[in-house]
Amino acid sequence: MDAFAPDSAGYFYLSSASNDAIIAVEPEGRQTVIRGSATGLNHPLGLAVDRDGSLFVANANAKSILIFARGSSGNATPAARIEGPATELIAPQALAIDAAGKLYVFDGPQTASLGGAPHYVRVYAASATGDVAPLRSYEVQTKCWTNAL
């Protein structure tokens, strides 16, 4: 599994980037899988859940964020997406949502061989969908992490 995210209603989600799938576990323990061509999943690396129970997926190879409704399963179509040139997304990898509902995306090349290539934290408004520009983008110097290890 590549990422894990719980929600306040007792659901939790696990992503499998190599299988282009999300495993959803309901509060009673019943498991379902979100997978198939309609989902748009393409190397899902990061997950986050907002206070309404919507599941946000960092869809790395498609340069997008997919948003699924709580309880989605099977070949479900996302309820919304953040994608397009204005988003500035390169390869979203990790997600977080703050108390105000803003979405934070760790974004940048996935390959270590691109050492020194810029990575970013992009911040989107709570209600962001579509081809929307981030509120802010912060460059993160990841090369120094490799040297520190």
BABATI-475907 format. One line per field, with one value per residue: residue number from 1; residue in one letter; x, y, z of N, C-alpha, C in turn. Coordinates in pm, 1 decimal, padded with zeros to 6 digits, always signed. Layout:
BEGIN
gutor (NUM|...)
drenvo (A|...)
nxx (X|...)
nyy (Y|...)
nzz (Z|...)
caxx (X|...)
cayy (Y|...)
cazz (Z|...)
cxx (X|...)
cyy (Y|...)
czz (Z|...)
***
This chain:
BEGIN
gutor (1|2|3|4|5|6|7|8|9|10|11|12|13|14|15|16|17|18|19|20|21|22|23|24|25|26|27|28|29|30|31|32|33|34|35|36|37|38|39|40|41|42|43|44|45|46|47|48|49|50|51|52|53|54|55|56|57|58|59|60|61|62|63|64|65|66|67|68|69|70|71|72|73|74|75|76|77|78|79|80|81|82|83|84|85|86|87|88|89|90|91|92|93|94|95|96|97|98|99|100|101|102|103|104|105|106|107|108|109|110|111|112|113|114|115|116|117|118|119|120|121|122|123|124|125|126|127|128|129|130|131|132|133|134|135|136|137|138|139|140|141|142|143|144|145|146|147|148|149)
drenvo (M|D|A|F|A|P|D|S|A|G|Y|F|Y|L|S|S|A|S|N|D|A|I|I|A|V|E|P|E|G|R|Q|T|V|I|R|G|S|A|T|G|L|N|H|P|L|G|L|A|V|D|R|D|G|S|L|F|V|A|N|A|N|A|K|S|I|L|I|F|A|R|G|S|S|G|N|A|T|P|A|A|R|I|E|G|P|A|T|E|L|I|A|P|Q|A|L|A|I|D|A|A|G|K|L|Y|V|F|D|G|P|Q|T|A|S|L|G|G|A|P|H|Y|V|R|V|Y|A|A|S|A|T|G|D|V|A|P|L|R|S|Y|E|V|Q|T|K|C|W|T|N|A|L)
nxx (+00083.4|+00037.0|-00057.1|-00254.8|-00565.1|-00795.4|-01145.7|-01381.7|-01612.9|-01548.8|-01468.7|-01196.6|-00919.6|-00700.4|-00432.4|-00323.0|-00081.2|+00047.0|-00153.1|-00346.2|-00563.1|-00796.3|-00853.5|-01136.3|-01254.7|-01529.1|-01699.1|-01803.6|-01631.3|-01658.0|-01514.4|-01438.5|-01344.4|-01215.1|-01180.9|-01098.4|-01167.9|-01337.4|-01280.5|-01050.3|-00812.6|-00463.9|-00184.7|-00222.3|-00100.7|-00122.4|-00352.0|-00633.9|-00893.9|-01175.7|-01373.2|-01636.3|-01627.9|-01543.5|-01320.6|-00996.2|-00761.9|-00427.0|-00328.9|-00083.8|+00041.0|-00134.8|-00135.2|-00322.3|-00583.9|-00815.7|-01154.6|-01360.8|-01686.1|-01786.0|-01822.1|-01797.6|-01741.6|-01614.6|-01617.0|-01626.6|-01707.1|-01521.6|-01643.5|-01556.7|-01277.1|-00941.8|-00762.8|-00561.7|-00388.4|-00371.9|-00356.9|-00094.7|+00010.3|+00247.2|+00331.7|+00146.6|+00190.6|+00148.2|-00102.2|-00279.4|-00529.5|-00634.9|-00783.7|-00952.8|-01027.1|-00861.9|-00664.2|-00357.7|-00088.7|+00177.4|+00404.3|+00575.9|+00856.4|+00870.3|+01090.0|+01396.3|+01627.7|+01616.6|+01738.4|+01753.6|+01568.4|+01298.6|+01052.2|+00721.7|+00493.1|+00165.3|-00113.1|-00457.6|-00782.2|-01057.5|-01288.1|-01198.9|-01208.3|-01173.8|-00992.0|-00806.3|-00606.0|-00346.6|-00372.2|-00135.0|+00207.0|+00477.2|+00819.0|+01007.8|+01310.1|+01432.2|+01668.9|+01855.1|+01764.1|+01838.4|+02116.9|+02146.2|+02100.1)
nyy (-00118.4|+00227.0|+00464.2|+00586.1|+00676.1|+00785.6|+00855.5|+01069.3|+00925.9|+00665.0|+00521.7|+00395.3|+00427.9|+00282.6|+00314.4|+00167.1|+00206.7|+00060.3|-00103.3|+00068.9|+00135.2|+00179.8|+00072.7|+00054.3|+00062.1|-00000.6|+00120.3|-00109.9|-00301.7|-00412.0|-00452.4|-00277.0|-00212.4|+00053.7|+00082.6|+00070.9|+00172.4|+00400.0|+00533.5|+00681.3|+00649.0|+00657.3|+00558.2|+00611.6|+00787.0|+00944.2|+01013.4|+01179.1|+01286.2|+01493.2|+01695.6|+01638.5|+01383.4|+01330.3|+01173.4|+01244.8|+01201.5|+01173.7|+01165.0|+01055.9|+00990.8|+01104.2|+01370.7|+01494.0|+01558.2|+01351.2|+01336.1|+01157.1|+01052.7|+00966.5|+00622.7|+00540.4|+00288.4|+00013.5|+00063.4|+00349.3|+00683.2|+00979.8|+01234.1|+01489.5|+01676.9|+01801.1|+01936.0|+02011.2|+02268.9|+02512.5|+02429.8|+02364.1|+02119.3|+01854.0|+01587.2|+01477.2|+01366.0|+01341.3|+01426.1|+01665.4|+01798.7|+02095.3|+02239.2|+02437.5|+02340.6|+02371.9|+02236.1|+02069.9|+01988.0|+01777.1|+01793.4|+01697.9|+01568.4|+01209.1|+01044.7|+00949.2|+00981.7|+01227.2|+01399.7|+01698.0|+01823.4|+02051.3|+02040.6|+02089.7|+02240.0|+02272.0|+02479.7|+02465.7|+02614.6|+02545.5|+02467.9|+02402.6|+02293.5|+02148.2|+02317.7|+02488.3|+02743.4|+02714.6|+02854.5|+02922.7|+02836.8|+02661.6|+02623.1|+02335.2|+02235.7|+01949.3|+01815.9|+01854.6|+01681.3|+01426.0|+01445.0|+01468.1|+01219.0)
nzz (+00000.0|-00065.1|+00049.0|+00325.8|+00466.5|+00706.9|+00788.8|+00964.7|+01010.2|+01042.0|+00820.3|+00623.0|+00398.4|+00157.0|-00067.2|-00374.3|-00579.9|-00782.8|-00872.8|-00959.8|-00786.6|-00512.9|-00188.4|+00002.8|+00330.7|+00520.9|+00823.3|+00949.1|+00865.1|+00613.1|+00294.6|-00003.2|-00344.9|-00531.0|-00859.1|-01205.5|-01547.1|-01555.5|-01320.3|-01348.3|-01217.7|-01194.6|-01099.5|-00808.2|-00543.0|-00303.4|-00032.6|+00114.5|+00336.1|+00352.4|+00582.2|+00517.0|+00427.4|+00171.9|-00051.3|-00140.5|-00396.2|-00484.5|-00794.2|-00947.8|-01207.7|-01385.1|-01342.6|-01166.9|-00923.3|-00786.7|-00678.1|-00476.1|-00371.9|-00037.9|+00024.1|-00235.4|-00481.6|-00679.6|-01032.6|-01016.6|-01110.3|-01054.7|-00830.5|-00863.2|-00999.8|-00984.6|-01222.1|-01510.9|-01702.2|-01551.7|-01289.4|-01232.1|-01163.8|-01144.4|-01069.5|-00849.1|-00514.2|-00234.3|+00008.5|+00213.0|+00425.9|+00572.8|+00876.7|+00785.1|+00544.1|+00324.7|+00062.9|+00055.2|-00147.1|-00206.8|-00458.4|-00752.2|-00948.3|-00963.7|-00973.6|-00832.5|-00974.0|-01083.2|-00913.7|-00732.4|-00893.2|-00888.7|-00628.6|-00501.2|-00267.7|-00310.9|-00264.6|-00246.2|-00267.5|-00042.9|-00182.0|-00432.1|-00768.4|-01094.5|-01358.6|-01194.6|-01052.0|-00804.3|-00472.5|-00354.3|-00418.0|-00294.7|-00324.5|-00259.9|-00138.2|-00213.9|-00265.6|-00062.9|+00133.9|+00047.5|+00062.6|+00335.3|+00440.1)
caxx (+00000.0|+00115.3|-00107.6|-00363.7|-00639.6|-00923.3|-01236.7|-01444.7|-01726.2|-01499.0|-01419.0|-01058.2|-00883.0|-00561.4|-00409.2|-00227.9|-00042.4|+00081.4|-00277.9|-00441.0|-00681.9|-00814.3|-00933.7|-01219.5|-01302.7|-01640.2|-01689.3|-01836.8|-01525.6|-01678.1|-01416.4|-01468.9|-01231.4|-01241.7|-01087.0|-01157.7|-01140.2|-01416.4|-01225.7|-00941.6|-00695.5|-00340.5|-00076.9|-00266.4|+00001.4|-00160.1|-00494.7|-00680.2|-01039.8|-01220.8|-01469.2|-01761.4|-01606.7|-01496.3|-01186.4|-00908.4|-00658.3|-00316.6|-00324.0|+00048.2|+00072.7|-00231.6|-00122.7|-00454.0|-00640.5|-00951.6|-01235.8|-01467.5|-01781.8|-01779.5|-01900.0|-01771.6|-01680.1|-01618.6|-01570.7|-01696.3|-01656.2|-01499.2|-01743.5|-01492.0|-01133.8|-00857.7|-00670.1|-00548.4|-00264.8|-00371.0|-00327.7|+00050.5|+00048.4|+00349.7|+00309.0|+00107.5|+00231.8|+00094.7|-00208.0|-00327.1|-00637.4|-00632.6|-00912.8|-01037.2|-01062.8|-00765.9|-00594.3|-00213.5|-00042.1|+00320.8|+00402.7|+00703.8|+00898.9|+00872.1|+01213.2|+01513.2|+01733.4|+01603.8|+01785.4|+01764.5|+01453.2|+01214.1|+00926.6|+00640.8|+00368.9|+00065.4|-00227.1|-00581.2|-00897.6|-01141.0|-01388.3|-01134.0|-01229.7|-01149.7|-00862.4|-00795.4|-00470.2|-00330.5|-00365.7|+00009.3|+00298.1|+00603.3|+00921.5|+01070.1|+01442.7|+01443.6|+01805.9|+01923.4|+01724.6|+01921.4|+02252.0|+02144.2|+02085.0)
cayy (+00000.0|+00348.5|+00570.9|+00548.8|+00791.5|+00756.3|+00969.6|+01082.5|+00833.6|+00529.8|+00463.3|+00424.6|+00402.2|+00248.9|+00320.9|+00076.7|+00272.8|-00037.3|-00163.8|+00176.1|+00100.9|+00224.4|-00017.5|+00127.5|-00023.6|+00064.2|+00106.6|-00246.9|-00388.9|-00454.5|-00392.7|-00262.7|-00159.8|+00152.8|+00046.0|+00056.4|+00281.7|+00520.7|+00600.2|+00771.5|+00625.5|+00632.2|+00562.5|+00691.0|+00782.7|+01008.3|+01017.1|+01262.9|+01291.1|+01618.8|+01677.7|+01585.0|+01244.3|+01315.3|+01117.6|+01311.5|+01108.6|+01227.9|+01078.8|+01101.7|+00981.4|+01180.6|+01511.4|+01539.3|+01518.1|+01298.8|+01348.4|+01057.2|+01060.8|+00858.1|+00506.3|+00502.2|+00156.5|-00037.5|+00148.2|+00475.6|+00807.6|+01080.3|+01340.4|+01611.6|+01664.5|+01919.7|+01899.6|+02106.2|+02347.3|+02615.5|+02368.3|+02354.9|+01988.4|+01778.5|+01447.5|+01486.2|+01246.6|+01333.9|+01524.5|+01696.1|+01897.5|+02162.4|+02256.6|+02526.5|+02269.4|+02391.9|+02115.3|+02084.2|+01881.9|+01766.2|+01772.7|+01707.1|+01444.7|+01091.1|+00967.3|+00996.8|+01015.7|+01369.3|+01469.2|+01841.5|+01879.5|+02115.2|+01987.3|+02200.2|+02221.9|+02359.2|+02498.6|+02494.3|+02654.9|+02435.8|+02426.0|+02398.9|+02185.0|+02186.7|+02371.8|+02603.0|+02772.6|+02707.2|+02981.8|+02944.1|+02725.3|+02676.0|+02530.8|+02258.1|+02189.8|+01809.0|+01766.5|+01857.0|+01564.5|+01314.2|+01466.0|+01455.7|+01080.5)
cazz (+00000.0|-00080.1|+00135.2|+00415.3|+00517.2|+00772.5|+00799.2|+01096.4|+01021.5|+01061.1|+00695.5|+00591.6|+00259.9|+00128.3|-00211.4|-00437.4|-00703.7|-00886.4|-00921.6|-00991.9|-00708.5|-00374.7|-00106.4|+00098.6|+00438.3|+00590.4|+00968.5|+00990.3|+00817.5|+00473.9|+00205.4|-00145.0|-00421.5|-00635.1|-00964.9|-01338.1|-01641.0|-01524.3|-01201.8|-01386.0|-01134.1|-01268.1|-01000.3|-00692.6|-00438.1|-00178.0|+00002.0|+00225.2|+00346.1|+00412.4|+00693.2|+00462.8|+00390.6|+00033.9|-00061.4|-00236.3|-00439.9|-00564.1|-00912.0|-00990.7|-01350.5|-01463.9|-01304.7|-01122.7|-00794.8|-00805.5|-00557.5|-00475.5|-00261.5|+00060.4|-00016.0|-00374.2|-00499.2|-00815.1|-01141.4|-00988.9|-01167.2|-00950.3|-00817.2|-00912.3|-01027.9|-00998.6|-01329.1|-01620.2|-01697.2|-01447.6|-01158.5|-01221.6|-01111.4|-01216.0|-01030.8|-00707.8|-00441.9|-00098.1|+00030.9|+00348.0|+00428.5|+00703.2|+00944.5|+00703.7|+00423.0|+00216.7|+00019.8|+00037.2|-00235.4|-00232.1|-00602.8|-00821.5|-01014.7|-00877.0|-00985.8|-00758.8|-01069.7|-01115.4|-00794.1|-00745.9|-00963.4|-00787.5|-00578.0|-00452.6|-00194.0|-00373.4|-00175.7|-00319.5|-00186.3|+00006.6|-00280.7|-00563.6|-00864.3|-01232.6|-01397.6|-01105.1|-01006.0|-00658.9|-00400.4|-00336.0|-00444.5|-00224.0|-00371.2|-00151.4|-00179.7|-00171.5|-00283.3|+00066.2|+00211.5|+00002.2|+00115.9|+00480.5|+00481.5)
cxx (+00087.7|+00069.7|-00226.3|-00432.4|-00769.1|-01016.4|-01308.3|-01562.7|-01681.1|-01459.6|-01267.7|-01023.6|-00734.1|-00543.0|-00305.7|-00193.2|-00016.3|-00041.7|-00381.1|-00573.4|-00677.6|-00898.0|-01006.4|-01271.0|-01408.5|-01628.0|-01716.9|-01732.7|-01543.7|-01580.8|-01466.7|-01345.3|-01283.4|-01136.1|-01162.2|-01136.0|-01216.5|-01358.7|-01121.0|-00815.6|-00575.1|-00224.0|-00116.3|-00169.5|-00043.1|-00309.5|-00517.7|-00832.1|-01079.0|-01328.3|-01605.3|-01749.3|-01567.0|-01351.7|-01109.9|-00792.1|-00555.2|-00289.1|-00196.9|+00071.1|-00025.1|-00229.9|-00254.9|-00481.8|-00782.5|-01024.8|-01353.2|-01558.3|-01759.4|-01869.4|-01881.1|-01707.1|-01691.3|-01561.0|-01640.2|-01627.9|-01633.0|-01610.2|-01688.8|-01343.8|-01069.7|-00753.6|-00670.8|-00426.0|-00260.6|-00335.0|-00179.1|+00098.4|+00147.2|+00328.1|+00272.6|+00131.6|+00172.0|-00002.7|-00232.4|-00435.4|-00638.1|-00773.8|-01007.6|-01078.0|-00969.1|-00691.2|-00448.0|-00164.2|+00110.2|+00333.8|+00542.8|+00741.1|+00907.5|+01005.7|+01328.1|+01625.1|+01726.3|+01647.7|+01805.3|+01650.9|+01358.4|+01087.8|+00852.0|+00536.5|+00274.2|-00057.3|-00348.0|-00692.9|-00982.8|-01238.0|-01330.3|-01172.3|-01198.1|-01008.4|-00840.9|-00651.0|-00462.1|-00331.6|-00220.2|+00082.9|+00429.1|+00703.0|+00987.3|+01201.9|+01464.7|+01584.1|+01878.6|+01883.7|+01811.9|+02061.9|+02257.3|+02136.8|+02213.7)
cyy (+00124.4|+00462.5|+00517.9|+00677.0|+00744.6|+00877.0|+00964.3|+00988.1|+00688.3|+00457.1|+00482.8|+00369.8|+00372.8|+00254.8|+00218.0|+00134.7|+00172.1|-00106.0|-00060.2|+00153.7|+00164.2|+00118.0|+00068.5|+00028.2|+00054.6|+00041.4|-00036.0|-00347.8|-00438.2|-00379.5|-00388.3|-00206.5|-00058.6|+00127.1|+00032.5|+00180.9|+00410.4|+00598.9|+00704.0|+00750.6|+00587.3|+00659.4|+00651.3|+00678.6|+00839.2|+01012.5|+01117.1|+01263.8|+01423.4|+01592.3|+01626.1|+01439.3|+01223.4|+01268.8|+01187.8|+01218.0|+01183.1|+01129.3|+01112.7|+01099.7|+01057.0|+01329.4|+01568.6|+01496.4|+01473.2|+01307.4|+01252.6|+01079.9|+00944.3|+00744.8|+00466.5|+00364.4|+00115.1|+00061.2|+00284.5|+00593.6|+00906.8|+01185.4|+01472.1|+01582.4|+01802.2|+01879.0|+02005.8|+02193.2|+02452.0|+02559.0|+02362.6|+02217.5|+01917.9|+01629.2|+01448.1|+01354.8|+01232.5|+01448.9|+01546.5|+01801.9|+01960.6|+02182.7|+02347.0|+02460.8|+02291.8|+02261.2|+02147.8|+01963.2|+01887.9|+01717.4|+01785.1|+01574.0|+01328.8|+01019.7|+01031.8|+01038.3|+01161.3|+01454.7|+01617.6|+01904.2|+01938.2|+02034.8|+02105.7|+02150.5|+02323.3|+02362.8|+02541.3|+02530.9|+02534.1|+02383.5|+02409.7|+02274.3|+02238.8|+02234.8|+02501.9|+02619.7|+02756.6|+02847.2|+03023.4|+02818.9|+02756.6|+02576.9|+02466.3|+02204.1|+02046.7|+01754.3|+01759.8|+01736.8|+01445.2|+01326.0|+01446.7|+01312.5|+01006.2)
czz (+00000.0|+00010.7|+00215.0|+00459.9|+00581.7|+00760.3|+00933.2|+01116.1|+01037.1|+00933.8|+00692.4|+00455.1|+00249.9|-00022.7|-00254.0|-00574.5|-00815.4|-00945.7|-00964.9|-00920.0|-00570.0|-00304.3|-00004.1|+00202.1|+00515.7|+00741.3|+01018.9|+00942.7|+00674.8|+00383.9|+00061.5|-00213.7|-00522.4|-00742.0|-01096.4|-01421.4|-01608.4|-01406.7|-01238.2|-01304.7|-01220.3|-01173.7|-00881.2|-00575.2|-00304.2|-00159.7|+00114.7|+00220.7|+00411.3|+00516.7|+00647.1|+00419.7|+00245.8|+00035.5|-00173.1|-00266.9|-00524.1|-00675.6|-00990.8|-01141.2|-01439.6|-01429.0|-01256.5|-00979.8|-00825.7|-00673.0|-00570.3|-00355.2|-00165.8|+00012.0|-00160.7|-00378.7|-00644.7|-00914.2|-01133.3|-01057.7|-01053.5|-00949.0|-00871.3|-00934.3|-01016.5|-01101.7|-01437.1|-01600.5|-01586.0|-01310.0|-01128.0|-01172.0|-01204.6|-01193.9|-00882.5|-00634.5|-00302.8|-00077.5|+00179.3|+00334.5|+00567.4|+00757.8|+00866.6|+00571.9|+00305.9|+00190.5|-00006.2|-00041.4|-00244.2|-00374.6|-00660.5|-00882.2|-00916.6|-00876.9|-00912.0|-00853.6|-01113.1|-00997.3|-00819.2|-00823.7|-00859.3|-00754.2|-00516.8|-00353.5|-00254.3|-00282.6|-00259.1|-00222.2|-00150.8|-00098.9|-00421.0|-00642.6|-01002.2|-01256.6|-01321.8|-01058.7|-00854.2|-00598.3|-00382.2|-00378.2|-00373.6|-00283.1|-00250.5|-00204.6|-00131.2|-00186.0|-00149.2|+00152.0|+00176.8|+00062.0|+00266.5|+00528.9|+00489.7)
***
